[in-house]
Amino acid sequence: MKSKIIHAHSIDNLTEQIDHALAKGFAPTLSFLYLSAHYDIRQLIAQLNQYSFYVFGATTAGEFYADKKMGVQEEEESIVCMLLKIDPSAIAFKLFGLEGKEYYQAGRQIGQWAQKQFEDTTVITAT
């Protein structure tokens, strides 16, 4: 698995950095995206739809990122994107309607779904 962390302060800057990574031959299959609610999410989605990788994302109250050069950082009103190159057959997404369910019930439902997808699973959730 290869990865690249991008930290941006605008949607245009984010896409410029993604384009730069792609131009250098990096071919991600998945991205984790965390952004401040300060940004126009609809505009961001429209921009990211031009790429062939999956996007998993959420808004946050402070965007964290870490790399060897800068260490661990937190910066308000920013966008953090981790591009990953992993086997696409190792990825599955599912939206669950969990309203009215207890946490245990919801977790059990998610876990059972994940076990049907893969022999060995890891689950990442966002609400």
N, C-alpha and C positions, 0 to 999 in steps of 0.2 A: 504494500500500500504506500502510495506517495501522497503528500499533502502540501498545500500552500495556504498560508494565512494572509488574508487581505484585510487591512484596516483603512476605512475610507470616511470622508466627511461629506460626501454627496453621492447621489446615485450615479451621476456622470463619472465621477472619479472611480467608483466601484467598477463600472463597466469598462473603463479604460484599463484598469489593472487586470481585470479578467481577460480582456482582449490581448494585453501584453503577455500574460501567462500562456494563453493559447497560441500566440504567434511564436513563442519560444518552444513549442512542441508539447506542452503539458495538455493532456486530454482527460480532464476530470469526468467522473460519472455521477458524482454526488456533491452537493454543497450543503453545509450547515450555515445558516444565515441568521444573525441576530442584529436587530436594529432598533433604534430609538423610535418611539411612536411619533417623533418629530417629523419623520419622512412620510411622503405620500406613497403608501403601500401599493396602491393601484398602479402608479407610475413605475414603481420598482418591478412589479410583476410583469408589466408590459415589456420592460427592458430585458428582464431575465428570460422571457419566453423565446428569445432569439437563440438561446444556447441549448445544447442537447443533453446537459446533465440535469439530474433531479435536484430539486431544491426543498430542503426541510428548514423551516424557519419560524421565528417567533419574535414578538416585540419584547423589550426588556426595560428595566429601570436603570440600567448601566451596562454598557457593552464591555465584556472582559475579553482580553486576548493575551496570548503569551507566545513568545518565541525566544530562541537562544540569544539573539542580539539585544532585544529590549526588555526581556524578563516579563513579568506579569504586569499588565496595565489595565486600568479601567478608565473609560472616557465616556461622558454623557454625550448625547446627541451625535452618535457615531454609528457606523455600520461595520460589523465584523463578519467576515465570510471565510470559512475554511473550505477550500476545494480539495476533494479527495478522488484519487483514482483507485477504485476497488472494483471487483468483479460485480457487474450489475445483477447477476443471478443470486447474489447474497443480500439483496435489498428488497424489502416489501413495505408497502405503505397501506394504512387503513385508517379511515376516519370512523370514530365511534361516537354515537349519541349516548352520552352518559348521564344526562339530566335525570334527577330523581333516584339515582343509584347510590348506594353506600360505596365508600372507597374500596372496601374489600371486594364487593361484587364487581366493580369496574376493573380492578386489578386482575381478578380471576378471569373475567371475560377477555381481557387483553392478553393475558398469559396463555390461555387456551388457544386463542387465535394464532399467537406466535409459535406455539409448539406444533401446530399443523403446517406452518410454513417452512420450518427448518428443523433439522435434527438438533442443532446447538444454536441457541438464540440469545440475542441481546435486544432489549427493548428500550427505545428512547421515546419519551412522551413530551407533548407540549399541550397546554390548555389555553 
